[in-house]
Amino acid sequence: MEKVSMVFGFLGGAVVGYILMGLSAAVGYWIGGLIFRFRFESFTIFLVKIKKQGKKILVSLCDPNPVIRCKMTDPKPTKIRSVISMALSLAVALFATETVCIGLMGTKVIPKNPFTVGMALVMFVYSLVLITFMAIAEGKKTGDGDAGVMRMEYERCYGQLLQGEKPGNLTIKEVEYSGKVLDKHAYRQYLLIRYYHDLDLGDYTALSKIVERIEDVSPEKWSKSEMDLLSEMVFYYLIVSPREGRAKYFGDMFLAKIEGAESVNVKRTYAYYLLFEEKNKGGALQIAMEALKMVDQYPLTGCQTMERKLLEALVEKISNS
């Protein structure tokens, strides 16, 4: 029994150490964000996501993942601001590790037992992983190659949308996919900005080429974190360039993930789907009206006018049919 209790004590300490490190890194990044006036978007801890929508703070469930993360957007992204904010995140995490390890092995203020040993060991390993991860991530983001340019370009344009710049007014650098698996997610986010730009301008020829590029890097299984992009694939094949097979392919995955999704563009796509695919006028009108009420709270301020036009066009179509 004693060995069993030691094992559970060690595992319990390991879990606490993991949580402490995750929170420390998130708090450090948050402090950096306050200094540079980053815009808070969300805080994720395992299954729970706390996000800001307009002036409201919403709490919801998300896809299960073993991360604790504070997401903030820099409205004026530069390499030095990115490096400093990440360095503060690392500094707070290392301070927490140093405090526990010194208290345990040096001053012996913290009693030595399976629980505290497990906690200290995980915090030490987490620090090493964090240093490696941040070095790689910042290297990609601040590099001069396609991957670095892509990430900085995405952050710059995303920040402009948050500040109210219309997507059609954005000037976006052309960046090709690096071909590396680890860059796929970031590349899809970059292409989503390109998609909004062409959709807002009504440039459907350019939009079709962007959708083709999205298809080339589409995941086999979509996660809720990419619902915005998935919803646009449904919208494109349902409304912009109708293709029943592709609309159903993306539509089935979209419907499987829609529960709990509150983004305006997701609701807009769902409303269109209910009308054009399921022929449900009442349901489509209800969702469209809900989305219209949310437009002014949509975090991507620059997309509000575009979303309102698309929703009002749907409502008018329903009213005239």
N, C-alpha and C positions, 0 to 999 in steps of 0.2 A: 504493500500500500504506500510505503514511503517513497518508493521509486516512481510510482504512478503520480503521486502528488507533486513530486519534483518536476516531472515531465509537464504536467498541466500548469504548474507555476511558471516554468520556462516559457511555455507557449503563450500564457497570459501576458507575461512581460514582453514577449516579442510583439504581440498585437498592440499593446499599449505604446511600445517604442515606435512602431510603424505609424500609428495615429499621431503621436507627438511630432514626429519628423514631418509628416505630411502637413499638419497644421502649421508648424514652424515655417516651412518653405512657403506656404500660401500666405501667411501673415507677412513674411518678408517681402514678397512680391506686391502685396497690398500696400505696404508702406512705400515701396518704390512708386507705385501707382499714384498714391496721394501726393508725393513730392512733385511728380511730373504731370499731375492732373489727368491721369488716365480715366477712361470712362468704365465704370464697373458694369459687367454684364452678368456674370453668374459665379456661384460658388458650388462646387460639386463635392460630395463626400459619399463615396460608394454608390448607393442606390438613390440618394436624395440630391436634388438640384434646387438651389435657391437662386432665382434670377430676377433682374429688374426689367419691368415692362412699363415704360412711361414713368409715372410716379409711383407705381405699385411694385411691391415685392411679392413674387409668387413662389410657392413651394410645390414641387412636383417630383414624381418618381422618374428615373431615367434608366437607360440600359445598365445592368449591373457591370461595374468595372472596379478594379482595386485601386482607385486613385482618389486623392484629395487635391482639388485644384481650384485656384482662384483665377477666373478669366477676366481680363481687363483689356481695353483697347486704347492704344496710344493714338490720339488725334493728329499728332505731328511726329510720326515714326522716323527715327534716325538710328544709325548703327550704335552710336554712343549711348543714347537713351535706352535702347534695348539691352545693351550690355550692363549698364548700371542697375537697371531694375532687376535683372536676373541675378546680378552679383549680390544685391541686398537680400534676395530670396535665399541664396546660398549662405550668406553670412549669418542670418538668423538660424537657419537649420544647423550650421556648424557650431554656433554658440550653444544651442540646446544640447547637441551631442557632447561638446566639450564639458559643459556643466555636469551632465550625468556621469560621464566617464571619470572626471576628476573627483567628483563626489564619491564615486564608488571605489576607484583604485588609488586615489591620491589622499585626499583629506579624510576619506572613509566616513563622511557625514551620512552617506547613503549606505544602509546595511547591505552586506553581500549575501544574497540568497538566489535561488533559481529564477525568481521573478525579476529581480533587478539585473542579474547577469544577462538574462534573455533580452531585457529591454535595452541594455547598453550595447549588446552585440548587434542587434538589429539596427539601432541608431547609427552605429559605426559603419556597418555595411551600406545602409541607406545613404549615408554621406558620400561614400565612395561612388555609388551608383549615380547619385545626384550630380556630383562633380563631372563625371564622365558624360552623362546625358546633356547637361547644360553646355559643356564644351562642344559637343557634337551639334546640338540644336543651334547654338549661337554661331557656330562655324558655317552652318548651312544658311542661316538667315542673313548673316553679314558678309558672306562670300560674294565674289564678283561674277560667279558663274550663273547659269540659268536658274538653279535652285534658289540661290540667294536673292537674285533680282525678283523672282516670282514671289517669294515670301514678303519682301519689302514692298513690292508693288501692291500685293493683296492688302497688306496692313494700311498702306497709304490710302488706297481707294475706299476700303471699308471705313476708315476713319472719316473720310470726306462724306460718305453716305450718312454716317451717324450725325455729322454736323449739319446735314440738310442739303448737300449738293445732290442734284438730280442725277440718276445714273447715266442718262443720255448726255450729260454735260461733262462726264469724266473723260480725261485723256489717259488711256491705259496702254502701257508698253506691251508690245507683242513678245511673249515668252513661250518657248517650246518646252514640252515635257522632257525632263532629264533622262527618262527611261529607268530610273531607280524606283523600286517598289516603295521605299520609305517616303518618296516625294509625291505619291499618288494622291493622298488625301489633300495635301496643301494645293496641289495642282487643280483638283476638283473645285476647291474653294475659290481659287483664282478664276477658273472658268465660269463659276456662278456669277461673279462680278461682271465678267464679259457678257454673260447671258442677259443680266439686268440692263446693261448698257444698250444692247441691240434691241431688246424687247421694248424699252422705253422710246427708242428712236423709231421703232416700227421697221427696222432694217431686217426683214425676214430672210434675205439671202445670206447675210452675215450670220444671222442667228442659227440657220441650218448648219453652217460650218462649225459653230461652237458646239451645237448639240452632238454632231458627229465626233468631235474631240472628247466630249463628256462620255459618250458611249465607249470610246476606246479605253477609258480608264475607269469605267463603272465597276463597283465591287459586286461580287456574286451575292453577298448578303448586305443589305443596307441597314445602317443603324439609325436610331432616333436622332443622333447628333447631326445627321445629314438629311433630315426630313425636308428642309428647305429646297435642297437640290433635287431630291427625289420627286417632290411635288411639282417642280418645274418641268421635269421630264414627262410627267403625266399630262400637265397642261399643254405642253408643246405638241405631243402626239394626239391629244384629244381636240385641241382648238386651233392652234397655229398651223400645224401641218398634219391633218388627221390621218392616222394609220391605225386601224382597229387592233391589229395584232400587237403593235408596240404599246399602244395605250393600255391594253389589257395586261400586258406583261408587267409594265411599271405600275399600273393601277392596282393589281393584286398585292404587290409588295407595299404600296402606299396605304391601302386599306388595312393591312395587317399591322401597320405601325402607327396609325392615326390617333389611337386612343390617348388622350392626354395632351395632344399637340395643340398649342394655342397660337402659333404664329399666324399673322394675317394672311400671308401668301399661301400657307397650308390650307387655311379655311377657304380662301378664294378658289383654290384648285378643287377642293372637296365640293364646294357649291356647284362649280361647273360640271364636275363629275356626276353629281346627283341629277342634274338636268339633262345632260347630253348622253350619259351612259345608262343611267337607271330610270330616266324619264320621270323623275320625282320632283315636280314643280314646287310643291309645298315645302319639302325638305330643303331644296336648293335655295328657295327664298329665305327660309329661316336662317340658314347658315350664312347666306350673303349679308343679311341684315345684321347678324351678330358681328361679322367681320367688319362691316362699315362702322359700327360703333367703336371698334378697336383700332381703327386706322390711325387716329390721332395719338394713340399710345404706342404705335409701332416703333421699335427702337431705331430701325433704319429710316430716319426722318426723311432722307432724300427720296425714298421709294414710296412715301405716303401718297403723293399725287397720282403716281402710276397705279398703285393698288386701288385707290378710290375710283379712278376711271374704269378699270376692269370690272370692279364690283358693280358700279352704277350701270355699266353696259349690260351686265347680266340681269340685274333687277329690271331694267327697261325691257329686255327681251322677254322675261317672264311675264311682265305686266301686259305686253302687247300680244301675247300668244294665247 
